[in-house]
Amino acid sequence: MRNLFVCYPKCTTCQKAKKWLDDNGIVYDQRHIKEQNPTVTELEQWHAKSGLPLKKFFNTSGLLYKSLELKDKLSTMSDEEQIALLATDGMLVKRPILIADNRVLVGFREADWEMLK
């Protein structure tokens, strides 16, 4: 399975992550998160594989997150409701996301991505 790099091309963090992947010779397929939003099934699989709390999948600095006032609402929502909400708009999802063979990385922290090499 090839790595899947889910990103928003205008995002500077995504651009840094893409450059890091290219510089380190890591092969991947790129997917534009706004044009091809993650599905409920994908988000459930990625969440399970990541080992991260579901809140880490939300783009908490995004305008949509703020306009929906999710900071106060997430704690009252079930995991199923949160995943369904994430699947409605790629701009709610933290990016980039890298889906590799045995792990899912959310956001770009170079130290975390080093383990891919």
Secondary structure, 3 states (H helix, E strand, C coil): CCEEEEECCCCHHHHHHHHHHHHCCCCEEEEECCCCCCCHHHHHHHHHHHCCCHHHHECCCCHHHHHCCHHHHHHHCCHHHHHHHHCCCHHHECCCEEECCCCEEECCCHHHHHHHC
